[in-house]
Amino acid sequence: MKNINFPMLLLATLVILMFAGIGISIAYRNIWLVLLFLILGFGFMGYGIGLKKKSK
């Protein structure tokens, strides 16, 4: 069985939560939260991709 990379799993979960937050923000019709979650989601995703490239 392979070892689980918990920091990357946590980061991926955080990105998914940010994009779920966008959906919730759209439901509440709050444009500021949509923008916040969008920026945070892409920021965390870019950080994770950068970490993955650096580790290889």
N, C-alpha and C positions, 0 to 999 in steps of 0.2 A: 504494500500500500504506500502511496506517495505521501510525503509530508505536505501539510497544508500551510501555505504562506499566509498567516493571519493578518499581517499589516496590509497586504494587497487585497485580501478578502474584505477587510474593514473599509478600505478605500473604495472598492467596487460597490459595497453596500451603501456607502455614503453618497456615491454618485446616483444610485438608483433612488435613494430617498429624496435627493434634490429634485430629480425629475418627477417624482410622485408629488412633491411639494408644488411643482408648477401646475399640475392638474388640479390640486386642491385650491391653489390661488386663482386659477381660472374660474372654478366653481364659485368662489367668493367674489369674483370680479374685482380683484385687487391687482392693478397693473404693477404696483411697486414690488409686491411680493413675487410676481411672475418674473420681473426683471432680476430681482435679487437671487432667486433660486436658479434662474437660467445662467447667470454669471458664475455663481458658485458651482453649479453642476459642470459647466465646461471647464472651469478652473481646476476642480478636483480631477476631472478626466484627463486634462492636459498634464497635470502633475503626475498622475499614475502612469501615463504613457511615457513621460520623460524618465521616470524611475525604471520602467521596464527596459527602455533602450539603454540606459546607463548600466544596468546589471548584465546585459549581454555582451 
